Amino acid sequence: MKKLLVSLFLIFTTMAYAQENKTIETTIIDMEKAALERWNHGDPSGFLEISASDVVYFDPFVEKRLTGIAELTALYNSIKGKVHSDSFQLIDPQVSATDKMAVLTFNYVSHSGSEVNKWNCTEVYRLEPDGNWKIVQTHWSITQPALK
């Protein structure tokens, strides 16, 4: 009887953890998609709203790491209204999470007329004391063509 109770406890605990991680995964991916939707219409503030005050940011067009929301805001304000695409795809998003941290990785493809842009992205999210997930680290890189 004791073994049965322990087994049931372990099964239910594992199921609850899996459900919690699925909820975290869905939340993170939905937040990213919503921010990208705004981004593709020239509004980078969606990402500012979901970034923590101590966010760090890398992409191939900045000379060095940006540290803090003020530096990220300055970058995004400089490109506000300049980024547009007809459509985008978040390809194979994957979230690896604990109860307080989550790492989102995905490939990103945007289409503007006949132009196609391909990127890799890694975002690290942290669960803040107020219960909201915020980005604490962003890294964008251009997807390289397959080597032959």
C-alpha positions as CSV (number, residue, x, y, z in Angstrom):
1,M,0.0,0.0,0.0
2,K,2.8,2.4,0.9
3,K,4.5,1.7,-2.5
4,L,1.2,2.3,-4.3
5,L,0.8,5.7,-2.5
6,V,4.4,6.7,-3.3
7,S,4.0,5.7,-6.9
8,L,0.8,7.7,-7.2
9,F,2.4,10.7,-5.6
10,L,5.3,10.5,-8.1
11,I,3.0,10.1,-11.0
12,F,0.8,13.1,-10.0
13,T,3.9,15.2,-9.2
14,T,5.4,14.5,-12.6
15,M,2.2,15.2,-14.4
16,A,1.8,18.5,-12.5
17,Y,5.4,19.5,-13.3
18,A,4.9,18.6,-17.0
19,Q,1.6,20.7,-17.1
20,E,3.4,23.6,-15.4
21,N,6.2,23.5,-18.0
22,K,3.6,23.3,-20.8
23,T,2.0,26.4,-19.4
24,I,5.3,28.2,-19.2
25,E,6.2,27.1,-22.7
26,T,2.8,28.4,-24.1
27,T,3.1,31.7,-22.2
28,I,6.7,32.4,-23.4
29,I,5.9,31.5,-27.0
30,D,2.7,33.6,-27.0
31,M,4.6,36.6,-25.6
32,E,7.3,36.3,-28.2
33,K,4.8,36.0,-31.0
34,A,2.9,39.0,-29.9
35,A,6.1,41.1,-29.6
36,L,7.2,39.9,-33.1
37,E,3.8,40.8,-34.5
38,R,4.3,44.4,-33.4
39,W,7.9,44.4,-34.4
40,N,6.9,43.5,-38.0
41,H,4.6,46.5,-38.1
42,G,7.3,48.9,-37.1
43,D,6.7,48.9,-33.3
44,P,9.5,47.5,-31.3
45,S,7.9,48.5,-28.0
46,G,6.3,45.1,-27.6
47,F,9.8,43.8,-26.8
48,L,10.5,46.7,-24.4
49,E,7.4,45.9,-22.5
50,I,8.4,42.3,-21.9
51,S,12.1,43.0,-21.2
52,A,13.5,43.3,-17.6
53,S,15.3,46.5,-16.5
54,D,18.6,44.6,-16.4
55,V,18.1,43.0,-19.9
56,V,21.2,42.4,-22.0
57,Y,21.1,42.3,-25.8
58,F,23.2,41.1,-28.7
59,D,22.7,41.2,-32.5
60,P,25.1,41.4,-35.4
61,F,24.4,45.1,-36.1
62,V,25.4,46.4,-32.7
63,E,29.1,46.8,-31.9
64,K,28.9,45.6,-28.3
65,R,26.5,44.2,-25.9
66,L,23.7,46.5,-24.8
67,T,23.1,46.5,-21.1
68,G,19.9,47.6,-19.5
69,I,16.5,48.7,-20.7
70,A,17.7,52.3,-21.3
71,E,20.3,51.1,-23.9
72,L,17.8,48.7,-25.5
73,T,15.2,51.5,-25.6
74,A,17.6,53.8,-27.4
75,L,18.4,51.2,-30.0
76,Y,14.7,50.4,-30.6
77,N,13.7,54.0,-30.7
78,S,16.3,54.5,-33.5
79,I,14.6,51.9,-35.7
80,K,11.0,52.5,-34.7
81,G,8.8,52.6,-37.8
82,K,11.6,51.3,-40.0
83,V,11.1,47.5,-39.7
84,H,8.3,46.0,-41.7
85,S,7.5,42.6,-43.1
86,D,4.5,41.1,-44.8
87,S,4.7,37.9,-42.8
88,F,6.9,36.0,-40.4
89,Q,7.3,32.5,-39.1
90,L,8.6,31.3,-35.8
91,I,10.1,27.9,-36.7
92,D,10.5,25.1,-34.2
93,P,10.3,27.2,-31.0
94,Q,11.6,25.3,-28.0
95,V,11.3,26.3,-24.4
96,S,13.5,24.8,-21.6
97,A,12.2,25.9,-18.3
98,T,12.5,25.7,-14.5
99,D,10.0,27.4,-12.2
100,K,11.9,30.8,-12.4
101,M,13.9,30.8,-15.7
102,A,13.1,29.8,-19.2
103,V,15.2,29.7,-22.4
104,L,13.4,30.1,-25.7
105,T,15.2,29.2,-28.9
106,F,13.8,29.4,-32.5
107,N,14.5,30.1,-36.1
108,Y,12.8,33.2,-37.5
109,V,11.9,33.9,-41.1
110,S,10.4,37.1,-42.3
111,H,9.1,37.9,-45.8
112,S,9.0,41.5,-47.3
113,G,7.9,41.2,-50.9
114,S,10.5,38.9,-52.5
115,E,13.0,39.5,-49.7
116,V,13.5,36.7,-47.2
117,N,15.4,37.2,-43.9
118,K,16.4,34.2,-41.8
119,W,17.6,34.5,-38.2
120,N,18.4,32.4,-35.1
121,C,17.2,33.7,-31.7
122,T,17.8,32.8,-28.1
123,E,15.8,34.6,-25.4
124,V,16.3,34.0,-21.7
125,Y,13.2,34.8,-19.6
126,R,13.0,35.2,-15.8
127,L,9.9,35.0,-13.7
128,E,9.7,38.3,-11.8
129,P,8.4,38.8,-8.3
130,D,5.2,40.2,-9.7
131,G,4.5,36.9,-11.5
132,N,5.3,38.2,-15.0
133,W,7.9,36.6,-17.3
134,K,10.5,39.2,-18.6
135,I,13.4,38.8,-21.0
136,V,16.8,39.2,-19.4
137,Q,19.0,38.2,-22.3
138,T,18.4,38.4,-26.1
139,H,20.8,37.1,-28.8
140,W,19.9,37.4,-32.5
141,S,22.2,36.0,-35.2
142,I,21.8,35.7,-39.0
143,T,21.2,32.2,-40.2
144,Q,24.0,31.1,-42.4
145,P,23.4,29.1,-45.6
146,A,24.1,25.4,-45.6
147,L,27.8,24.5,-46.2
148,K,28.4,22.4,-49.3
